[in-house]
Amino acid sequence: MKDFGVKPYLFPMPVYMIGTYNEDDTVDAMAMAWGGICAENMVALNLEEDHKTVANLKARGAFTLSVPGTDTLVESDFMGTASANKFADKFERTGLHAVKSSRVDAPVITEYPLTLECKVVEMQDQPYGLRVLGEIVNVLADEKVLDADGKIDGGKLNAFLFDQVKFDYYKVGEICGKAWHSGAPLIKQ
């Protein structure tokens, strides 16, 4: 095995979009790969303090966390590259659309197929950065990503993953096993 030292090389890293409102009620969104589910009803966002999104989280106490599809890869990548501190019209440049959440003070970006509506529970200043803990108050899913039983079909999300090593995106592929079942034969040995 080759030794790489200390690097953030964990794969895959999901790409999420954090949606907040700016002080003038315009939409802000940023891409995030460092975070995710941390409890049954909680998410954790690991952010740098200087993001405009962090100021919005502190002011509004709410956010949406969405899974973008490959059909919005260009717009989502732009919102992860361009800083709202430098581009006041960052969201408008994408051509995406948003509506106000009915549950939290944050925008729901309508082109994203899966959105968690969250309220900020705690902001933890850590030596390694800021961790924002959010409580999931609701999940929204576009009808186009539901299966025949009305459940979310992960394959229909067309989600993409971030490769921290080569800075590539990978489209989520086909089903290759069943959780809590694929390893069952080893239990019976």
N, C-alpha and C positions, 0 to 999 in steps of 0.2 A: 504494500500500500504506500502511496505517496503522501508525505506530510505537508500540509498547507498552513500550519500554524493556526492562529485565532482568526477566523473569518466567519461571517454570517451565512455560511453555505448549507442551508437546510433546504431541501427540495421535496415537494413543491411548496411554493409560497402563493397562497391565493391572492388575487387582486380584489380589493374592496374599494368602494367609493364612499367617502364621508361627505354627507350633505349638511350644510349649516346655512344660516342667514347672517349676512353682514349687518352692521349697525344701521344701514340705510334700507334694510329689508330686501336687498338683492341677494341672489343665490350664490353661494360659494360651494365648490366641490373640489375635493382632492383625492388622488389615488393613494391607497395605503396597502402595504403588504405585511407590515409587522404588527400583527394582532389577530384577533379572532375570538371565537367562543371560549369563555373561561369558566362558565357554569351553566346550568340549565336555562337560566333567564338572564345571563350576563355576557357582555362582550368586553374585551380589553383592546384599547388602541394605544400603541406605543408611538409617540410623536415627539418632534422637536419643538421646543417652546416658541420658536420664531415664526411658526406657521400662522397665517391669518386665521385658519380654521381653529387654532387653539384659542385665540382671542374670542372668536365667535362662540366656542364651547363654554368659555368662562362667562360670557355675557348672557347667553340664551339658556344654558343648561340642558340642551337637547341637540340631537343629531339623527340623521338617518344613515344607515350602513347598507349599501347596495352591492349586489353582485352584477358587474357589467357583463354583457355578452360580447362576442367577437364582432358583432355588427356595430358596436360603439368603441372598438379598440382605439381608433385614431383619436376620438374625442376624449376618451378616458386617459390615454397616455398623455395627451396635451395637458389635461387638468392635473396630472401628476408631475409634469415637467415645469409648467408655468406657475409662478407664484402669484397669488392674488394680491400680495404686497406690491407687486410691480405691474400687474395687469388687472385693473379695476373691472374690465369687461371680460374677464376670463371665461365665465360661464356662457355669456352671450356669444362669444366667438365660436363656440362649439355647435350652435344651432339646436342643442337639446332643449327640452321643455321640462318645467317643474310645476307642481301644484303644492299648496300648503298641506301638510299632514293635518289630519283631524284630531290626532292624539298628542303630538308634541310640536314644539315651536321650531320646526325644521322643514325643509323642502323634500318632496318625493319626486325624484327625476323619473319621468314617465317612460322613458326609453329603457330603463333598467328593469329586467324581468323579476327580480327579487329584492325586496327592501325590508330591512328591520327598522322599526321606529323605536328610538331609544331616548331615555333621559339620563343625564349625567348623574351618577351616584357619588363618585369620588374622583378627585384629581390628585394623583400621587407624584410628588416631586421626588425622583429617585436619582442617585448619583449617575445612572446611565441614561437618564432622560425622563420624560413625562409619561406616565401611564394614566390613561383615562378609563375609568370603569363605567360602563353604561348598562342600565337595566333595559331589557327588551320589553316594550309594552305592547307590541303588535308586529305581525309579519304580514306583508303584502306581497302577492304574487300575481303576475299577469296571467290571464286565462290561457295564453298560448303555451305556458310551461307546465300546465296541469295534465295529468294522465286521465284515463277514462274514469277512475275512481275519485277524481278531484284532488289528488295529492300532487305535490310538487315533484316533477320528474327532472332530476339533476342533469340528464342528458339533453333536455330541451333548453336548459339555461344557456348553452353555448358559452360557458364560462372559460376564462383563460387564466393561466398561472404565470408567475414571474420567476425567472431563473436568475438568482442573485449572482451567480458565477459569471455567466456570459451576457447578462442583461437582455435575454430573449423572452418572448412570451410563447407559451404552449397552450394550444386549445385542449380542453378536457375531452378525452376520448371515450371509448366504449366501455361498457361494464365488463369487468374481468373477474368478478367474484361476488360473493354475498357475505356481508359482515355477520359474524357470529355463526356462520355455517360452513364456510370454506375450510376452516381448520378442524371441523368436527371429527373427521376420521382419525386425527392424531389423539383426540381425547379417548377414543374407544380402544386404543392400543394397550 
